[in-house]
Amino acid sequence: MGKQLEVEFGQITDDNIEQLRQVNLACFPVQYQETYYKNVVKGKNEDLCKFAYWNGYIVGAACSRVENVEGSDRKRLYIMTLCVLAAYRGRGIGTQLIQSILDHYEAEKDAALSKVDEIALHVQISNEDAMNFYKTKFGFEKGELVENYYRRIDPPHCYLLYKKLR
């Protein structure tokens, strides 16, 4: 664990979306499709999708969205991606990114996000570091096993991690 770094957040736009692609390529074992990047830009919500900057450099990013919960009128915040470049991990950057999304929820829970009652994400079953991060830092719970969620990585299975917000 290195020294904690305070980061600034910045919006993901058409002008810098290629930087998100590069950060994702450095952090994840899969390549995200073009529709993912188009949807991030189209969403135009800097409270849900953002870069983390330290000393003017992008060191991480978080992208989330509001989605419907199948079979109900409920909604949830879904974390599509959270990545921090390897050299900057263990310095509180991921924590600051997720906390900023939770802070946005708190500010909007009685307005724009009034139907949102949980936050969730999928985590590959072998990614113990990510599961521990979400469970210990934010109180997420391990939900259902989703078999064959990933197509091009092994193991292809994941868990749904979630946290009730109401």
C-alpha positions as CSV (number, residue, x, y, z in Angstrom):
1,M,0.0,0.0,0.0
2,G,1.5,3.3,-1.1
3,K,0.7,6.8,0.0
4,Q,-3.0,7.7,-0.5
5,L,-3.5,10.0,-3.4
6,E,-6.3,12.6,-3.7
7,V,-7.6,12.7,-7.2
8,E,-9.8,15.0,-9.2
9,F,-12.6,13.8,-11.4
10,G,-13.3,14.7,-15.0
11,Q,-16.0,14.0,-17.5
12,I,-15.6,11.4,-20.3
13,T,-16.5,13.0,-23.6
14,D,-16.2,12.4,-27.3
15,D,-12.9,14.2,-27.2
16,N,-11.3,11.9,-24.6
17,I,-13.1,8.6,-25.1
18,E,-10.0,7.1,-26.6
19,Q,-8.2,7.5,-23.3
20,L,-10.9,5.5,-21.6
21,R,-10.3,2.7,-24.2
22,Q,-6.6,2.8,-23.4
23,V,-7.2,2.7,-19.6
24,N,-9.6,-0.2,-20.0
25,L,-7.1,-2.1,-22.3
26,A,-4.5,-1.7,-19.6
27,C,-6.8,-2.9,-16.8
28,F,-9.1,-5.6,-18.1
29,P,-8.5,-9.0,-19.8
30,V,-11.3,-8.3,-22.3
31,Q,-11.9,-5.6,-24.9
32,Y,-15.1,-3.7,-24.6
33,Q,-17.2,-3.3,-27.8
34,E,-17.6,0.1,-29.5
35,T,-21.2,0.3,-28.3
36,Y,-19.9,0.4,-24.7
37,Y,-17.9,3.5,-25.5
38,K,-20.7,5.2,-27.5
39,N,-23.1,4.6,-24.6
40,V,-20.7,6.1,-22.1
41,V,-20.4,9.3,-24.2
42,K,-24.1,9.4,-25.0
43,G,-25.0,9.2,-21.3
44,K,-23.3,12.5,-20.7
45,N,-23.4,11.9,-16.9
46,E,-20.2,12.9,-15.3
47,D,-21.6,11.8,-11.9
48,L,-21.8,8.2,-13.2
49,C,-19.0,8.0,-15.6
50,K,-15.7,9.8,-14.9
51,F,-11.9,9.8,-15.0
52,A,-9.7,10.1,-12.0
53,Y,-6.9,12.5,-12.5
54,W,-3.7,12.8,-10.4
55,N,-1.3,15.6,-11.2
56,G,-3.1,16.1,-14.5
57,Y,-2.8,12.4,-15.6
58,I,-5.6,9.9,-16.0
59,V,-4.9,7.2,-13.4
60,G,-8.3,5.5,-13.4
61,A,-12.0,5.6,-14.4
62,A,-15.4,4.4,-13.3
63,C,-18.4,3.9,-15.5
64,S,-21.8,3.2,-14.2
65,R,-25.4,3.5,-15.3
66,V,-29.0,3.4,-14.0
67,E,-30.7,0.2,-15.2
68,N,-34.1,-1.5,-14.7
69,V,-34.3,-4.5,-12.4
70,E,-35.9,-7.2,-14.4
71,G,-39.5,-8.1,-13.4
72,S,-40.1,-4.9,-11.3
73,D,-40.3,-1.2,-11.4
74,R,-37.2,-0.9,-9.3
75,K,-33.9,0.5,-10.7
76,R,-30.3,0.0,-9.7
77,L,-27.0,1.7,-10.2
78,Y,-24.9,-0.8,-12.2
79,I,-21.1,-0.4,-12.2
80,M,-20.0,-1.3,-15.7
81,T,-16.3,-0.8,-15.1
82,L,-13.9,0.4,-12.4
83,C,-10.2,0.5,-13.3
84,V,-7.1,2.0,-11.8
85,L,-3.8,1.7,-13.6
86,A,-1.6,-0.8,-11.9
87,A,1.1,1.7,-10.7
88,Y,-1.6,3.6,-8.8
89,R,-3.5,0.7,-7.1
90,G,-3.7,0.5,-3.3
91,R,-3.7,4.3,-3.0
92,G,-7.4,4.9,-2.5
93,I,-8.3,5.9,-6.1
94,G,-10.8,3.1,-6.7
95,T,-12.4,3.9,-3.3
96,Q,-12.7,7.6,-4.2
97,L,-14.3,6.7,-7.6
98,I,-16.9,4.4,-6.1
99,Q,-17.5,6.8,-3.2
100,S,-18.2,9.6,-5.7
101,I,-20.9,7.4,-7.3
102,L,-22.4,6.7,-3.9
103,D,-22.3,10.4,-3.0
104,H,-24.2,11.2,-6.2
105,Y,-26.8,8.6,-5.3
106,E,-27.2,10.2,-1.8
107,A,-27.6,13.7,-3.4
108,E,-30.2,12.4,-5.9
109,K,-32.0,9.6,-4.0
110,D,-35.1,11.7,-3.4
111,A,-35.1,13.2,-7.0
112,A,-33.7,11.7,-10.2
113,L,-32.6,8.4,-8.5
114,S,-35.8,7.9,-6.4
115,K,-36.5,4.5,-7.8
116,V,-32.9,3.3,-7.3
117,D,-32.6,0.9,-4.4
118,E,-29.3,-1.0,-4.9
119,I,-25.9,-0.8,-6.5
120,A,-24.5,-3.8,-8.3
121,L,-21.8,-5.2,-10.5
122,H,-20.5,-8.5,-12.0
123,V,-17.1,-9.8,-10.8
124,Q,-15.2,-12.7,-12.4
125,I,-15.2,-15.6,-9.8
126,S,-11.4,-15.7,-9.8
127,N,-11.1,-12.0,-9.0
128,E,-10.7,-12.2,-5.2
129,D,-9.1,-8.7,-5.0
130,A,-12.2,-7.1,-6.5
131,M,-14.6,-9.1,-4.4
132,N,-12.7,-8.2,-1.2
133,F,-12.5,-4.5,-2.2
134,Y,-16.3,-4.1,-2.7
135,K,-17.2,-6.3,0.3
136,T,-14.8,-4.8,2.9
137,K,-14.8,-1.1,1.8
138,F,-18.4,-0.7,0.8
139,G,-20.4,-3.6,2.3
140,F,-21.4,-5.3,-0.9
141,E,-22.7,-8.9,-0.6
142,K,-22.0,-11.8,-2.9
143,G,-25.1,-12.7,-4.9
144,E,-25.9,-15.3,-7.5
145,L,-23.3,-17.1,-9.6
146,V,-23.8,-16.3,-13.2
147,E,-22.4,-19.0,-15.4
148,N,-20.8,-18.2,-18.8
149,Y,-21.2,-14.5,-18.3
150,Y,-17.8,-13.8,-20.0
151,R,-17.1,-15.1,-23.5
152,R,-13.4,-14.8,-24.0
153,I,-11.8,-15.2,-20.6
154,D,-11.4,-18.1,-18.3
155,P,-13.1,-18.8,-16.0
156,P,-16.2,-17.4,-17.8
157,H,-18.3,-17.3,-14.6
158,C,-19.0,-14.3,-12.3
159,Y,-20.8,-13.3,-9.2
160,L,-23.3,-10.5,-8.9
161,L,-22.2,-8.3,-6.1
162,Y,-24.7,-5.9,-4.7
163,K,-25.5,-3.5,-1.9
164,K,-29.0,-2.4,-0.9
165,L,-29.2,1.3,-0.7
166,R,-32.7,1.6,0.8
